[in-house]
Amino acid sequence: MVVVFVVVFIVSVLGQLVEMERSGLDSEEFLEKLRQSTLKLREMEHNLLAAKKDVANYQEMLEQSQVSCVVVLCGFHGAFVRWW
């Protein structure tokens, strides 16, 4: 059973090597593309983290403004009740 797994793995790796050769990528080109992809991934992760922080800040601002609005409305209601 293990031998079958090893053979399948070797065939898979050989297939990937053949595909790389067909696509014209040598190891240096492949490594450069991998490096560029890694940099893009890190940049996207950084942007995602910044967006999550923005969302949290806006949510906090919204909650604070809702509390302020309730306080103002309660004040108006109290003044209106006293006037009425």
Steps between C-alpha positions, in 0.01 A plus 500: 500500500780741590679415177193594300481832682869570432460412132195725468691781672799459268276498194326813628831680553625394158179627347549834671858518373389422146232771528759750623729412210212538253410838640857618451564586861847432623570488870608866518187621325288275719667630816452860385131438431469333840671797666270745322195297601618496859544878498153547351353268762666694783377829353146364474515373859617845611215665309250256649625573852473876435146458367402296807638776725304761303181299535554469876564874530190589298292258705621665820427845358151389400430363847623823662286714272196284574554548874538876448182508294305318771628745762397798287159351424440427869592860578255629239232266628552622857487863392189435293322323787581789737378753243183311421 
